């Protein structure tokens, strides 16, 4: 279970125009990014991220830091 960063903070950070994103949208964005990270690891022959960080946790930290945003299609 991920306790940090807090889900409410992730939802606020992922939202646009001052409106928070839905929790469903958060799940979709994090899952897609985690899958991208896993694919990159496999292509590079990496079996584990440095520090034992999980892919989902890394995606969540990317949202909080502003590296990952949501785009509405």
HURAPE-V491952 format. One record per pair of residues at least 12 apart in sequence whose C-alpha atoms are under 8 Angstrom apart, sorted by sequence separation. I is the first residue (numbers start at 1). J is the second residue. D is the distance in whole Angstrom. If there is no record, write none. Layout:
I;J;D + I;J;D
//
This chain:
11;23;7 + 14;26;7 + 11;26;6 + 10;26;7 + 38;55;7 + 37;55;6 + 35;55;8 + 34;55;5 + 34;56;5 + 33;56;8 + 34;58;8 + 31;56;7 + 34;59;6 + 30;56;6 + 33;59;6 + 30;59;6 + 30;60;7 + 29;70;7 + 14;63;7 + 10;60;7 + 13;63;7 + 13;64;6 + 10;63;7 + 13;66;8 + 10;64;6 + 2;57;7 + 5;60;7 + 9;64;8 + 14;69;6 + 15;70;7 + 5;61;7 + 14;70;6 + 5;64;7
//
